[in-house]
């Protein structure tokens, strides 16, 4: 059976990779397509990026299908209050849930802890745009062959120049001047 991770979709409408195309028409997206005949072979996982207070790089947080509705509801609540997700501190907790077969699992629950001050909002807006540019570039791997897919309109060179333009070049000092 084909590795369904060889295809992905940012918008849950169009798949990129193999098989790619419209998700609704893909046989892996249909109910009953899993090997055991229950559920979908393709999972609706939402990628979110979490920046902890003292870290420079975000963590990728894959929100499973069982928590997707909670996440979408949270985003709608933020939008109703006129906030983007990068303008607030989000609290994530777990709640116990049980499916119709009696299997217990955890669901992620999202809530707004507090809004960022204006200075941090501006910094996080720029940071979010930079992360978005990086994450719109994905590498699909199937049968030991890699294929880079760009999910936006700008060329690789334009993106790299834009992203790298936000970094300072290190001074060209001698090795004796290094702090380590």
Phi, psi and omega per residue, in radians:
X1 nan 2.495 -3.129
X2 -1.144 2.470 3.062
X3 -1.260 1.946 -3.099
X4 -1.189 -0.219 3.089
X5 -1.325 -0.069 3.113
X6 -1.363 -0.097 3.110
X7 -2.239 2.511 3.082
X8 -2.574 2.829 3.137
X9 -2.406 2.322 3.061
X10 -1.378 -0.608 -3.019
X11 -1.912 0.081 -3.095
X12 1.021 0.406 3.095
X13 -2.121 -0.809 -3.099
X14 -2.089 2.193 3.103
X15 -1.576 2.566 3.106
X16 -2.115 2.300 -3.132
X17 2.039 -2.541 -3.109
X18 -1.994 1.986 0.279
X19 -1.535 -0.390 -3.136
X20 1.245 -3.130 3.128
X21 1.597 -2.865 -3.108
X22 -1.196 2.164 -3.121
X23 -1.012 -0.755 -3.069
X24 -1.063 -0.398 -3.132
X25 -1.702 -0.149 -3.089
X26 -1.282 2.326 3.128
X27 -1.120 -0.447 -3.141
X28 -1.325 -0.299 -3.126
X29 -1.572 -0.161 -3.091
X30 -1.405 2.544 3.077
X31 -1.087 2.396 -3.134
X32 1.579 0.060 -3.092
X33 -1.464 -0.164 3.060
X34 -1.142 2.733 -3.122
X35 -0.968 -0.630 -3.129
X36 -1.482 0.012 3.095
X37 1.431 0.053 -3.134
X38 -2.032 2.205 3.111
X39 1.460 -2.920 -3.120
X40 -1.841 2.546 3.022
X41 -1.258 -0.518 3.118
X42 -1.650 2.246 -3.137
X43 -1.691 2.512 3.059
X44 -1.626 1.408 3.137
X45 -1.751 2.290 3.111
X46 -1.749 2.272 3.082
X47 -1.589 2.227 3.024
X48 -2.174 2.650 3.134
X49 -2.014 2.225 -3.066
X50 -1.975 2.253 3.086
X51 -1.909 2.034 3.092
X52 -1.407 2.791 -2.973
X53 -0.906 -0.745 -3.029
X54 -1.929 0.205 3.141
X55 -1.698 2.619 3.110
X56 -1.548 -0.552 -3.085
X57 -1.974 2.531 -3.129
X58 -1.383 2.778 3.005
X59 -1.684 2.444 3.038
X60 -1.446 2.190 -3.137
X61 -2.029 1.931 -3.139
X62 -1.541 1.975 -3.117
X63 -1.510 2.047 -3.072
X64 -1.261 2.876 -3.138
X65 -0.962 -0.552 -3.119
X66 -1.237 -0.249 3.131
X67 -2.022 -0.022 -3.073
X68 -1.042 -0.793 -3.121
X69 -1.069 -0.707 3.103
X70 -1.063 -0.711 -3.122
X71 -1.174 -0.797 3.134
X72 -1.087 -0.730 3.098
X73 -1.062 -0.734 3.109
X74 -1.080 -0.793 3.132
X75 -1.078 -0.659 3.100
X76 -1.159 -0.692 3.096
X77 -1.109 -0.711 3.095
X78 -1.088 -0.791 -3.126
X79 -1.080 -0.663 3.122
X80 -1.120 -0.496 3.098
X81 -1.613 0.114 3.110
X82 1.192 0.671 3.084
X83 -2.078 2.536 2.897
X84 -1.618 2.716 -3.123
X85 -1.008 -0.561 -3.119
X86 -1.378 0.006 3.140
X87 -1.737 0.052 -3.076
X88 -2.370 2.841 2.963
X89 -1.669 2.141 -3.078
X90 -1.778 2.350 3.060
X91 -1.750 2.271 3.124
X92 -2.075 2.140 3.082
X93 -2.144 2.991 3.098
X94 -2.031 2.491 3.029
X95 -2.213 2.589 -3.130
X96 -1.375 2.370 3.113
X97 -2.400 2.810 3.127
X98 -2.339 2.299 3.122
X99 -1.463 3.119 -3.051
X100 -1.186 -0.255 3.074
X101 -1.633 0.096 3.111
X102 1.473 0.160 3.138
X103 -1.475 2.214 -3.127
X104 -1.547 2.419 3.114
X105 -2.602 3.025 3.111
X106 -1.863 2.475 3.039
X107 -1.986 2.440 3.044
X108 -1.379 2.394 3.098
X109 -2.120 2.279 -3.043
X110 -1.964 2.377 3.076
X111 -2.569 2.687 3.123
X112 -1.417 2.132 3.072
X113 -1.415 -0.892 3.116
X114 -2.898 2.832 3.078
X115 -1.520 2.610 3.084
X116 -1.394 2.685 3.061
X117 -1.266 2.939 -3.012
X118 -1.032 -0.714 -3.139
X119 -1.102 -0.814 3.137
X120 -1.187 -0.612 3.098
X121 -1.038 -0.794 3.137
X122 -1.103 -0.756 3.118
X123 -1.104 -0.765 -3.096
X124 -1.238 -0.532 3.085
X125 -1.118 -0.805 3.110
X126 -1.119 -0.751 3.137
X127 -1.089 -0.784 -3.138
X128 -1.080 -0.706 3.112
X129 -1.130 -0.710 3.111
X130 -1.129 -0.760 3.124
X131 -1.136 -0.693 3.130
X132 -1.059 -0.720 3.125
X133 -1.086 -0.718 -3.137
X134 -1.205 -0.744 -3.054
X135 -1.381 -0.138 3.065
X136 -1.418 0.014 3.106
X137 -1.957 2.093 -3.113
X138 -2.196 2.732 3.057
X139 -2.038 2.149 3.097
X140 -1.761 2.343 -3.129
X141 -2.155 2.228 3.067
X142 -2.570 2.292 3.124
X143 0.945 0.777 3.110
X144 1.061 0.319 3.061
X145 -1.997 2.272 3.141
X146 -1.781 2.503 3.096
X147 -2.404 2.147 3.104
X148 -1.543 2.301 -3.134
X149 -2.093 2.273 3.122
X150 -1.763 2.216 -3.048
X151 -1.775 0.366 3.035
X152 -2.534 3.123 -2.945
X153 -1.415 -0.481 -3.055
X154 -1.214 2.631 3.114
X155 -1.305 2.860 3.105
X156 -0.983 -0.779 -3.089
X157 -1.110 -0.727 3.127
X158 -1.109 -0.762 -3.131
X159 -1.114 -0.840 -3.114
X160 -1.069 -0.742 3.130
X161 -1.104 -0.721 -3.136
X162 -1.159 -0.777 -3.129
X163 -1.197 -0.854 -3.104
X164 -1.195 -0.403 3.101
X165 -1.132 -0.253 3.133
X166 -1.557 -0.016 -3.125
X167 -1.937 2.611 3.065
X168 -1.585 2.581 3.070
X169 -1.429 2.412 3.134
X170 -1.198 2.626 3.118
X171 -1.164 2.605 -3.101
X172 -1.596 1.107 -3.117
X173 -1.539 2.928 3.087
X174 -1.341 2.773 -3.133
X175 -1.018 -0.494 3.138
X176 -1.134 -0.393 -3.094
X177 -1.517 -0.142 -3.085
X178 -1.236 2.519 -3.094
X179 -1.363 0.013 -3.128
X180 -2.268 nan nan
